Amino acid sequence: MKVHVIGGGPAGLYFAILAKKAWPQTRITVFERNRPDDTFGFGVVFSDETLDTFEVYDRESYRAIVGHFAYWDDIEIHFRGTTHRIGGNGFCGCSRGTLLKILGRRARSLGVEIKYQSEISPLDPITRDADLVVVADGINSRMREAFAGKFKPSVDLRPNFFSWMGSTRPFDAFTFFFRETEHGIFIGHCYQYEPQRSTWITETDPQTFARAGLDKLDEAASARFVEGLFAKELQGHRLITNRSIWRNFPTIRCERWVADNMVLIGDAKATAHFSIGSGTKLAMEDGIALYEAFRSTGGRDVAAALAQFESQRREEVEKTQHSADVSLVWFEHVDRFWNMDPTRFAFGLMTRSKAITYDNLALRAPEFVKQADRVVARDARALGFNADSAQWLPPMFQPFRLRSLALENRVVVSPMCQYSSQDGMPNDWHLVHYGSRAIGGAGLMFTEMTDVSREARISLGCAGMYSDAHEAAWKRIVDFVHAQSHTKFCLQLGHAGRKGATKLMWEGIDEPLPEGAWPIISASPLPYFPYSAVPREMTRADMDEVIADYVAATKRGHRAGFDMVEMHAAHGYLLASFISPLINARRDEYGGSLENRLRFPLEVFRAMRAVWPDEKPMSVRISATDWVDGGLTGDDAVEVARAFADAGCDLIDVSTGQTVADAQPVFGRMFQTPFSDQIRNEASLATMCVGAITTADQVNTIIAAGRADLVALARPHLVDPYFSMKAAAWYGAPGIHCPPQYLAGKEQIFRNSARDREEWRDLRRKAKPKGHRDTWKEAAE
């Protein structure tokens, strides 16, 4: 078989090494436009886990790599006069130039032909005159662009500017410097990659970049500017430049990685932001994955191997890109966190990409995590709690206060429609559903969306609060919750609007009722689906009637004994249909600008607040984005949240989407939490986050990092009403309330969890990656 590798970077060279080693008869030629000694950039980063992988696939190059690296275990964060040093990370830095020389020598020793200074044309037939063409020509891939119609690349050019320089200052940790100047905030990402050489990446936002005049400076002048900026941190050392121009990071994605006999790998295929240090790792792992695809398909079936490579490798690459995207957004909005406690700031930095969590850090750096716990405890003390005796508790079990309402912990049972009512009437199902979850120990529990009138229902099975019978039925449930638990109970009130008169969820979500439907209303006469019923555009009389319905339901909620009430203004229901520009096409004072679109929802909220006791809190659920171009954005959500806060809202319940049928949400773990983070830290408001949050570890991570004040879980509570009790046992938080009937069970699970926790910690300690520094010593000897 004949193979052409376009580009002599780590991705192409590593694939060539593995393929030639496995199939020596294969003719592999690497075409590299640069000379052997040319290199751009400074150091590259690998984790212990990545080094383990290299050792498995090619021990010879692995030993050469670890013989030339600088190893560190710590991350050091310098922020507003403080320093946090966090261990247990296990990374190494290696010169990019040295890495390429090692891989090049190894490839040539196996018989791979490398043609340096070979500038080949993508459209030259000779280029593709091979059984397999591996396109590894980097971020500015000429091959990818020449065949863009087949690969269909997209480029997201990020707003922050960065410059990649080097320095002679040594580092014994991966180090972040945060420097505030008269121009704005600058960030230094620094790590050593060989003796007397370190990488020094400087990053800043576009406004700071412009104010500092960096767009007018050449490479040498830029280096002098950064030397002055970080003079204290450089400790007398100088910066080194190598094509160190200021630029914006391009996040590259391709719809297809394979076209005919061509396959994209490395940065030609996909890029990951430098803040997670995974670019070279991804590139070399692409080479491994491509080799594995050929190995599992027999070594000669190009079409089968390339199809397998793309189908099996894509998920891992996209997960890494997602982590990188989340990470880079944190750095783009670092000013959002600037006034945080330095420990919380450092915790947020460490957990920004979701790869590291509270539990991870508790194993790696237990003293640092204890500091983070104390920050949350201090916040609780500021709310009037005596938290001194509970400073060692994890964040999810720290108390919280909304007006006079005291919550024993930060776990929330999210609103979950049960579709089990008859004419709005809650029944025994609801008593057991809510009663069991309250006994489970959550600090706060929400009802399902409870409708303010018969015409406000989503379906025939939706619960209501529009009759005396409803009020009495809800009071029975509230009384049980209060008598048997310490969980507080919030009534969520809503109106389905244009999403009303539909089937039960398990019969066909959002599909209209075939018979028995009722008239539906909305901000504008726009159906949810093309086949949905067309709502009537609301008149002023309709608005007055809806306000009266909300007021009556709110009064009933107070008489029923609810501790809190929430107005549902999300997910495309009636009030959300006013807020979103995609649904509101009105030409009167209730349409147009965001201020106008908020007018009616604010009228409803103010009317509810006026009849709800002042000492009891109120919340509003919003969709922070529509997930569609032209719809609501995170910045809009901040303004929406501020408007409701000014009207007396105590908590913003941050959800997203479900406003229009063609939304394109970006799903993933905790995928809606960044919107809560933005609202909480830009608007200084209490928030509750929800969305693909499934573990107690995630709850602790979110609270400790200051991304939300409360964390709502839906599906986990459906199958495990005792989620909070189990988490309390695991973390050793014995203060969680338990009814006397269940105390024996509580005592047992706490005993067993204490034992299991120690066994788990022992296993994790034993499973820590081996010390590659030992291999480095062996290689040096």
C-alpha positions in Angstrom: 0.0 0.0 0.0 1.2 3.5 -0.8 0.6 6.3 1.7 1.1 10.0 1.4 1.2 12.1 4.6 0.8 15.8 4.0 2.5 17.6 6.8 5.3 16.6 9.1 3.7 17.6 12.4 3.1 15.3 15.4 -0.2 13.9 14.0 1.2 12.8 10.6 4.6 11.6 12.0 3.0 9.5 14.7 0.6 7.8 12.3 3.5 7.1 10.0 5.5 5.5 12.8 2.7 3.2 13.9 1.7 2.2 10.4 5.2 1.5 9.2 6.0 -0.5 12.4 2.9 -2.6 11.9 3.1 -3.0 8.1 6.8 -2.6 7.1 6.0 -3.2 3.4 3.8 -0.1 3.3 5.4 2.8 1.4 4.9 5.9 3.5 6.1 9.3 2.4 5.8 12.4 4.5 5.7 15.8 2.7 6.7 18.7 4.9 7.0 22.3 3.6 9.5 23.4 6.3 13.1 22.4 6.9 14.0 19.8 9.6 15.2 22.4 12.1 12.3 24.9 11.6 9.9 25.1 14.4 7.1 27.5 15.4 5.8 27.9 18.9 7.6 26.8 22.0 6.4 24.0 24.3 3.7 21.4 24.1 1.9 19.8 27.1 1.1 16.2 27.8 -0.7 14.6 30.8 0.4 11.5 32.7 -2.5 9.7 31.0 -1.3 10.7 27.5 2.3 9.6 28.3 0.9 6.2 29.4 -0.8 5.9 25.9 2.5 6.8 24.1 4.3 4.1 26.1 1.8 1.5 25.0 2.0 2.3 21.3 5.7 3.1 20.7 8.0 2.7 23.7 11.1 3.9 21.8 9.7 7.3 21.0 8.1 7.4 24.4 11.4 7.0 26.2 13.0 9.7 24.0 10.1 12.1 24.8 10.2 11.6 28.5 14.0 12.0 28.4 13.5 15.6 27.2 10.6 16.9 29.2 10.1 19.2 32.2 7.6 17.5 34.6 5.3 19.3 37.1 2.6 18.2 39.4 1.2 21.5 40.5 -0.9 24.3 39.1 -0.2 27.8 40.5 -2.7 30.6 40.3 -1.6 34.2 41.0 -4.7 36.4 41.4 -5.1 39.8 43.2 -2.1 39.4 45.5 -2.8 35.8 46.4 -1.2 32.5 45.3 -2.9 29.1 45.2 -0.8 26.1 44.5 -2.8 23.0 43.7 -1.1 19.6 43.3 -1.9 16.2 41.9 -2.2 17.2 38.2 0.7 15.3 36.6 1.7 17.1 33.4 4.9 17.5 31.4 6.2 20.1 29.0 8.3 19.3 26.0 9.8 21.5 23.3 7.8 21.3 20.1 11.0 21.3 18.1 12.5 18.5 20.1 9.3 16.4 19.8 9.3 16.8 16.0 13.0 15.8 15.9 12.3 12.7 18.0 9.3 11.6 15.9 11.2 12.4 12.7 14.2 10.3 13.7 12.0 7.4 14.8 10.0 7.5 11.5 13.1 7.5 9.4 14.6 4.6 11.4 11.6 2.5 10.5 11.9 3.4 6.8 9.5 6.2 6.4 10.6 8.7 3.8 10.3 12.4 4.9 10.6 15.0 2.2 11.4 18.3 3.8 10.9 21.6 2.0 8.3 19.9 -0.2 5.7 22.5 -1.0 3.1 20.4 -2.9 -0.1 21.6 -4.5 -3.3 20.2 -3.2 -4.7 20.0 -6.7 -1.6 18.3 -8.2 -2.6 14.7 -9.2 0.7 13.5 -7.8 -0.4 14.6 -4.3 -3.3 12.2 -4.3 -1.5 9.5 -6.3 -1.6 7.1 -3.3 -3.9 4.5 -1.8 -4.2 6.8 1.3 -3.7 10.5 1.7 -3.4 11.6 5.3 -4.0 15.3 5.5 -2.0 16.6 8.5 -1.0 20.0 7.3 -2.2 22.0 10.4 -4.5 24.7 11.3 -4.1 26.6 8.0 -4.5 23.4 5.9 -4.3 24.0 2.2 -5.7 20.6 1.5 -8.7 21.1 3.7 -9.4 24.5 2.0 -8.8 23.1 -1.5 -11.5 20.4 -0.9 -13.7 22.5 1.4 -16.8 21.4 -0.6 -16.2 17.9 0.6 -14.9 18.4 4.1 -17.2 21.4 4.8 -15.1 23.2 7.4 -16.4 26.0 9.7 -14.2 28.4 11.7 -15.3 30.2 14.9 -12.8 33.0 15.3 -12.8 33.7 19.1 -12.8 37.4 20.2 -9.8 37.3 22.7 -6.3 38.1 21.4 -3.3 36.1 22.3 0.4 36.0 21.6 2.6 32.9 22.0 6.0 33.8 23.3 8.7 32.1 25.3 10.9 33.1 28.2 14.1 32.0 30.0 12.4 32.0 33.4 12.1 28.5 34.9 8.8 27.2 36.4 8.1 24.3 38.6 4.3 24.5 38.1 1.9 25.3 35.4 1.3 28.9 36.3 -1.4 31.4 35.6 -0.9 35.1 36.2 -3.8 37.6 36.2 -2.8 41.2 35.9 -5.2 44.2 36.1 -3.9 47.3 34.3 -5.3 50.7 33.3 -6.2 49.1 30.0 -7.9 46.0 31.4 -7.1 42.5 32.4 -4.2 40.4 31.0 -3.7 36.7 31.5 -0.4 34.8 31.4 -0.4 31.1 30.7 3.1 29.8 31.6 4.9 26.5 31.8 8.5 25.2 31.5 9.2 22.8 28.7 13.0 22.3 29.0 15.8 23.8 31.1 15.9 27.6 30.9 13.0 27.7 28.5 9.3 28.2 29.2 6.2 29.0 27.2 4.6 32.4 27.9 1.1 32.9 26.3 -0.4 36.3 27.0 -4.2 36.7 26.5 -6.6 39.6 26.7 -10.0 40.7 25.6 -10.5 42.8 22.4 -11.4 46.0 24.3 -8.2 45.8 26.4 -6.2 44.9 23.3 -7.4 48.1 21.6 -7.0 50.3 24.6 -3.4 49.1 25.1 -2.6 49.9 21.4 -1.3 46.4 20.8 -2.7 46.4 17.3 -0.1 49.1 16.4 2.9 47.2 17.7 5.2 44.9 15.8 6.6 41.6 17.2 9.5 43.2 19.0 7.5 46.0 20.5 4.8 43.6 21.6 7.5 41.6 23.5 8.7 44.7 25.2 5.1 45.6 26.2 4.6 42.2 27.7 7.9 42.3 29.5 6.8 45.6 31.2 3.4 44.2 31.9 4.8 41.1 33.7 8.1 42.5 34.9 7.5 41.3 38.4 6.5 37.8 37.3 9.4 37.5 34.8 11.9 38.1 37.7 14.4 39.8 35.4 14.2 37.2 32.6 13.5 38.2 29.0 10.9 37.1 26.5 11.7 35.2 23.3 9.7 35.6 20.1 9.1 33.2 17.2 6.4 34.5 14.9 4.8 35.8 18.1 2.0 37.8 16.5 -1.2 38.8 18.2 -4.1 36.7 16.8 -7.5 35.3 17.6 -7.9 31.6 18.2 -9.8 29.7 15.4 -12.0 26.9 16.6 -12.2 24.6 13.5 -14.7 21.9 12.9 -15.4 19.9 9.8 -18.7 18.2 8.9 -16.7 15.4 7.3 -13.2 14.2 8.0 -13.0 11.8 5.0 -13.3 12.5 1.3 -12.4 9.7 -1.2 -9.0 8.5 -0.1 -8.2 11.6 1.9 -8.6 11.9 5.7 -8.0 14.9 7.9 -6.2 14.5 11.2 -4.7 16.9 13.8 -5.4 20.6 13.6 -6.4 20.3 10.0 -9.5 18.4 11.2 -10.3 20.1 14.5 -8.7 22.6 17.0 -9.0 22.8 20.8 -8.1 26.0 22.6 -4.7 26.2 24.2 -6.1 26.8 27.7 -6.7 23.0 28.1 -3.3 22.1 26.5 -4.7 19.3 24.3 -3.8 20.4 20.8 -0.7 18.1 20.4 -2.3 15.4 22.5 -5.4 15.3 20.1 -3.1 15.3 17.1 -1.1 12.3 18.2 -4.2 10.5 19.4 -5.7 11.0 16.0 -2.6 9.2 14.6 -3.3 6.4 17.0 -7.0 6.2 16.2 -6.3 6.1 12.5 -3.7 3.3 13.0 -6.3 1.4 15.1 -8.9 1.8 12.4 -6.6 0.2 9.8 -5.5 -2.5 12.3 -9.1 -3.6 13.1 -10.1 -3.6 9.4 -7.1 -5.7 8.2 -4.6 -3.0 7.3 -5.4 -2.6 3.6 -9.1 -1.7 3.3 -8.8 2.1 3.1 -12.5 2.9 2.7 -13.5 0.7 5.7 -10.7 2.0 7.9 -11.5 5.7 7.1 -15.2 5.2 7.8 -14.4 3.5 11.1 -11.9 6.2 12.1 -14.4 9.0 11.6 -17.3 7.2 13.3 -15.4 6.1 16.3 -13.0 9.0 16.8 -15.5 11.9 16.3 -17.2 11.6 19.7 -13.9 11.9 21.7 -12.7 14.8 19.6 -16.0 16.7 20.0 -16.0 16.1 23.7 -12.5 17.6 24.0 -13.5 20.5 21.8 -16.5 21.1 24.0 -14.3 21.1 27.1 -12.0 23.5 25.3 -14.9 25.8 24.3 -16.2 25.9 27.9 -12.6 26.7 29.1 -12.0 29.4 26.6 -15.3 31.1 27.4 -14.2 31.3 31.1 -11.0 33.2 30.0 -13.0 35.4 27.7 -15.2 36.5 30.6 -12.6 36.6 33.4 -13.8 40.1 34.4 -17.1 38.4 35.4 -15.3 36.7 38.3 -12.8 39.4 39.2 -14.5 40.4 42.4 -14.8 36.8 43.7 -13.1 35.6 46.8 -9.6 34.5 45.5 -10.2 30.9 46.6 -13.5 30.7 44.8 -11.8 32.3 41.7 -9.1 29.6 41.8 -11.7 26.8 42.2 -13.6 28.1 39.3 -10.5 28.2 37.2 -9.6 24.7 38.1 -13.1 23.3 37.3 -13.9 25.6 34.3 -13.8 22.8 31.6 -15.8 20.2 33.6 -12.8 17.8 33.3 -11.9 18.5 37.0 -14.6 18.4 39.7 -15.0 18.9 43.4 -14.3 15.2 44.1 -11.3 15.1 41.8 -9.8 18.1 43.7 -10.6 16.6 47.1 -8.3 13.7 46.2 -5.6 15.8 44.6 -5.6 18.9 46.9 -7.7 18.3 50.0 -6.5 21.4 51.8 -7.5 23.6 48.9 -11.0 22.0 48.8 -11.3 22.7 52.5 -10.6 26.3 51.8 -13.3 26.4 49.2 -15.7 24.8 51.7 -14.9 27.6 54.1 -15.7 30.2 51.5 -19.2 28.8 51.1 -19.6 28.5 54.8 -18.6 32.2 55.1 -21.3 33.1 52.6 -23.9 31.2 54.7 -22.7 33.1 57.8 -23.3 36.3 55.9 -26.9 35.2 55.3 -27.4 35.0 59.1 -26.6 31.3 59.6 -24.3 30.1 62.4 -22.0 28.2 60.0 -18.9 28.1 62.2 -19.6 24.5 63.3 -20.3 23.4 59.7 -17.2 24.8 57.9 -16.1 21.3 57.0 -19.4 20.5 55.2 -19.3 20.3 51.4 -21.0 23.1 49.6 -24.2 21.3 48.8 -25.0 20.9 52.5 -24.4 24.5 53.4 -27.6 26.4 54.2 -29.1 29.2 52.1 -31.7 31.9 52.7 -34.2 33.7 50.5 -35.9 36.4 52.5 -37.2 34.6 55.6 -37.0 31.2 54.0 -34.1 29.1 55.4 -33.0 26.1 53.3 -31.0 23.4 55.0 -29.0 22.5 51.9 -28.6 23.6 48.2 -30.2 20.6 46.6 -33.5 21.2 44.8 -36.1 18.8 43.4 -36.8 20.4 40.0 -40.3 21.0 38.6 -41.3 17.8 36.7 -44.7 17.5 35.0 -46.5 14.3 36.1 -49.4 14.5 33.7 -51.4 12.5 36.2 -54.2 15.0 37.3 -57.9 14.9 36.3 -59.3 18.4 35.6 -56.2 19.8 37.3 -56.7 17.9 40.5 -53.6 16.6 42.3 -54.2 13.1 43.8 -52.6 10.3 45.7 -49.9 10.0 43.0 -48.9 13.5 43.8 -49.0 12.9 47.6 -46.6 9.9 47.2 -44.4 11.6 44.6 -43.8 14.8 46.5 -44.0 13.2 49.9 -41.2 10.7 49.2 -38.9 13.2 47.7 -39.3 15.6 50.6 -38.4 12.7 53.0 -35.4 12.2 50.8 -33.8 15.4 52.3 -33.6 18.0 49.5 -33.5 21.6 50.8 -36.2 22.8 48.4 -38.8 21.1 46.2 -40.9 22.5 43.3 -44.3 21.4 42.2 -44.7 20.6 38.5 -45.9 23.5 36.4 -49.3 24.2 38.0 -51.8 26.0 35.8 -53.7 29.1 36.7 -56.8 28.1 34.7 -58.4 25.3 32.8 -57.4 27.0 29.5 -53.8 27.4 30.8 -53.1 23.6 30.8 -50.6 21.9 28.6 -52.6 18.7 28.6 -55.6 17.1 30.2 -53.3 15.6 32.8 -51.8 18.8 34.1 -52.2 20.0 37.7 -54.0 23.2 38.4 -54.6 25.8 41.1 -57.9 27.4 39.9 -60.5 26.0 42.3 -61.2 25.5 46.0 -60.9 21.7 45.5 -57.4 22.2 44.0 -56.4 24.4 46.9 -57.6 21.8 49.4 -55.8 19.0 47.6 -52.5 20.9 47.4 -52.9 21.8 51.1 -53.1 18.1 52.0 -49.7 17.5 50.2 -48.1 20.7 51.6 -49.1 19.7 55.2 -47.6 16.2 54.7 -44.3 17.7 53.4 -44.1 20.1 56.3 -45.0 17.5 59.0 -42.7 14.8 57.8 -39.6 16.6 56.5 -37.6 19.8 56.6 -37.9 20.3 52.9 -39.4 23.6 51.8 -42.1 23.6 49.1 -42.4 26.0 46.1 -45.5 26.3 43.9 -44.6 26.9 40.3 -47.4 28.7 38.5 -47.7 28.8 34.7 -49.8 29.2 31.6 -49.1 26.9 28.6 -50.1 29.6 26.0 -49.5 28.3 22.4 -48.2 25.0 23.7 -51.5 24.2 25.4 -54.2 21.6 24.4 -51.7 18.9 23.6 -51.4 15.2 24.3 -49.8 13.7 27.4 -46.0 13.6 27.2 -45.9 9.8 26.6 -48.6 10.0 24.0 -46.8 12.5 21.8 -45.0 15.5 23.3 -46.4 18.9 22.0 -48.7 17.2 19.6 -52.2 18.8 19.5 -55.2 17.0 21.0 -57.2 15.3 18.2 -60.4 16.1 20.1 -61.5 18.0 23.2 -59.0 20.8 22.6 -59.6 24.3 24.1 -58.8 27.7 22.5 -55.2 28.7 23.1 -53.6 32.2 23.2 -50.2 33.7 22.8 -48.3 36.9 22.3 -48.7 36.5 18.6 -50.7 34.0 16.3 -47.7 31.8 15.6 -48.1 28.0 16.0 -45.3 26.0 17.7 -45.1 23.3 15.0 -46.5 23.9 11.5 -49.2 21.3 12.4 -49.9 22.8 15.8 -53.1 24.8 16.5 -52.7 28.5 15.7 -53.1 30.6 19.0 -55.2 33.8 19.2 -53.1 36.9 19.7 -53.9 38.2 23.2 -56.0 41.3 23.6 -55.8 43.7 26.6 -58.9 42.0 28.0 -57.1 38.6 27.7 -54.1 40.1 29.6 -56.3 41.3 32.4 -58.0 38.0 32.7 -54.6 36.1 32.8 -53.3 38.5 35.5 -56.4 37.9 37.6 -55.9 34.1 37.2 -52.3 34.4 38.4 -53.3 36.5 41.3 -56.0 34.1 42.4 -53.7 31.1 42.1 -51.0 32.9 44.1 -53.5 33.7 46.9 -54.5 30.0 46.9 -50.9 29.0 47.1 -50.4 31.1 50.2 -53.5 29.7 51.8 -52.4 26.1 50.9 -49.2 26.8 52.9 -46.5 26.9 50.2 -43.2 28.4 51.3 -42.4 30.0 48.0 -44.0 30.7 44.6 -42.4 30.7 41.2 -43.7 32.3 38.0 -42.9 30.2 34.9 -41.7 32.4 32.1 -39.7 29.9 30.1 -39.9 27.1 27.5 -42.2 28.9 25.1 -45.2 29.0 27.4 -47.4 32.1 27.5 -45.2 34.5 29.3 -42.1 33.3 27.5 -43.9 34.0 24.2 -43.8 37.7 25.1 -40.1 37.7 26.0 -38.7 35.9 23.0 -38.3 37.9 19.8 -38.9 34.7 17.8 -42.4 34.3 19.1 -43.4 37.9 19.8 -44.3 39.7 16.6 -46.6 42.3 18.1 -46.5 45.9 16.9 -48.0 47.5 20.0 -46.3 48.5 23.3 -45.9 44.8 24.2 -43.7 44.0 21.2 -40.5 45.2 19.7 -37.7 46.0 22.2 -36.8 43.8 25.1 -38.2 46.4 27.4 -41.6 46.2 25.6 -41.5 42.4 25.4 -41.0 42.2 29.2 -43.9 44.6 29.9 -46.7 42.0 30.3 -44.6 39.3 32.1 -43.6 42.1 34.6 -47.2 43.1 35.0 -48.1 39.5 35.9 -45.1 39.2 38.3 -45.8 42.5 40.1 -49.5 41.5 40.6 -48.4 38.2 42.1 -45.8 39.9 44.3 -48.4 42.3 45.6 -50.6 39.5 47.0 -47.8 37.2 48.1 -46.5 37.8 51.7 -43.5 40.1 51.8 -41.5 37.7 54.0 -41.9 34.8 51.5 -39.6 34.7 48.5 -40.6 34.5 44.8 -38.6 33.2 41.8 -39.0 33.3 38.0 -38.0 30.6 35.6 -36.6 32.0 32.4 -35.2 30.6 29.2 -31.8 32.3 29.1 -31.3 31.5 25.4 -33.5 30.3 22.5 -30.6 28.4 21.0 -31.4 30.0 17.6 -29.8 32.9 15.8 -31.9 36.0 16.3 -33.4 34.8 19.6 -32.6 35.5 23.2 -28.9 35.4 24.2 -27.1 35.1 27.5 -26.6 38.9 27.5 -30.4 39.4 27.0 -31.0 37.0 29.9 -28.9 39.2 32.3 -31.2 42.1 31.4 -34.3 40.0 31.8 -33.1 38.8 35.2 -32.4 42.3 36.4 -35.8 43.5 35.4 -37.5 40.8 37.5 -35.1 41.4 40.4 -36.1 45.1 40.3 -39.7 44.0 40.6 -39.0 41.9 43.7 -37.8 38.6 42.4 -35.4 36.8 44.8 -34.2 33.9 42.7 -33.7 33.4 38.9 -34.4 29.8 37.9 -32.2 29.5 34.8 -33.3 27.1 32.1 -32.9 27.5 28.3 -34.7 26.8 25.0 -37.9 25.0 24.2 -39.3 28.3 22.9 -39.2 27.3 19.2 -39.3 23.9 17.5 -36.2 24.4 15.4 -33.8 25.2 18.3 -30.3 23.8 18.2 -29.2 23.3 21.9 -25.7 22.2 22.6 -26.3 19.4 25.0 -23.8 18.0 27.5 -23.1 17.7 31.2 -24.4 20.8 33.1 -25.0 22.4 29.7 -27.3 25.2 31.0 -25.1 26.1 34.0 -23.0 28.7 32.1 -26.1 30.8 31.7 -26.7 30.7 35.5 -23.0 31.6 36.0 -23.4 34.6 33.7 -26.5 35.9 35.4 -25.3 35.3 38.9 -21.9 36.9 38.4 -22.8 39.8 36.0 -26.0 40.8 37.6 -25.1 39.8 41.2 -28.4 37.9 41.6 -29.2 34.6 43.3 -29.6 31.8 40.7 -30.7 28.2 40.4 -29.3 26.1 37.7 -30.7 23.0 36.1 -30.0 20.7 33.1 -28.1 17.4 32.8 -26.9 17.7 36.4 -26.8 14.1 37.7 -24.3 13.7 40.6 -23.6 15.2 44.0 -20.1 15.9 42.8 -21.5 18.2 40.1 -23.7 19.9 42.7 -20.6 20.6 44.9 -18.6 21.8 42.0 -21.2 24.3 40.8 -21.8 25.8 44.3 -18.1 26.0 45.2 -17.3 27.7 41.9 -20.1 30.3 42.4 -21.9 29.3 39.3 -25.3 29.0 41.1 -26.7 29.3 44.6 -29.1 26.3 44.3 -28.9 23.3 42.0 -32.0 21.6 40.7 -32.0 18.0 39.6 -35.0 16.4 37.7 -34.4 12.9 36.3 -32.1 11.8 39.1 -34.9 12.5 41.6 -37.4 10.6 39.4 -35.6 7.3 40.1 -34.0 8.1 43.4 -36.1 10.2 45.8 -33.3 9.8 48.4 -30.6 11.4 46.3 -29.8 13.9 49.0 -29.8 11.4 51.9 -27.4 9.2 50.0 -25.1 12.1 49.2 -25.1 13.2 52.8 -24.0 9.7 53.8 -21.3 9.7 51.3 -19.9 13.1 52.3 -20.5 12.6 56.0 -23.1 15.3 56.6 -25.1 13.8 59.5 -27.3 16.9 60.1 -29.6 16.0 57.2 -33.1 15.5 58.5 -34.6 12.0 58.6 -38.1 11.0 59.9 -37.9 8.8 63.0 -39.4 5.9 61.1 -36.3 5.8 58.8 -33.6 6.5 61.3 -32.3 3.0 61.4 -31.8 3.1 57.6 -30.0 6.5 57.9 -27.6 5.1 60.5 -26.8 2.1 58.3 -26.2 4.0 55.1 -23.9 6.5 57.0 -21.8 3.6 58.4 -21.6 1.8 55.1 -20.8 5.0 53.2 -18.0 5.9 55.6 -16.4 2.5 54.9 -17.0 2.7 51.2 -15.6 6.2 51.0 -12.3 5.2 52.5 -12.1 2.1 50.2 -12.8 4.4 47.2 -10.1 6.8 48.2 -7.6 4.0 48.6 -8.4 2.7 45.2 -8.1 6.1 43.6 -4.7 6.7 45.3 -3.4 3.3 44.0 -4.8 4.1 40.5 -2.9 7.3 40.2 -0.7 7.4 37.1 2.8 6.2 37.7 5.6 8.7 38.0 7.0 9.4 34.5 9.8 11.2 36.2 11.1 7.7 37.1 11.1 6.8 33.4 12.9 10.1 32.7 15.6 9.2 35.2 16.0 5.8 33.6 16.2 7.3 30.1 18.8 9.9 31.3 20.9 7.1 32.7 
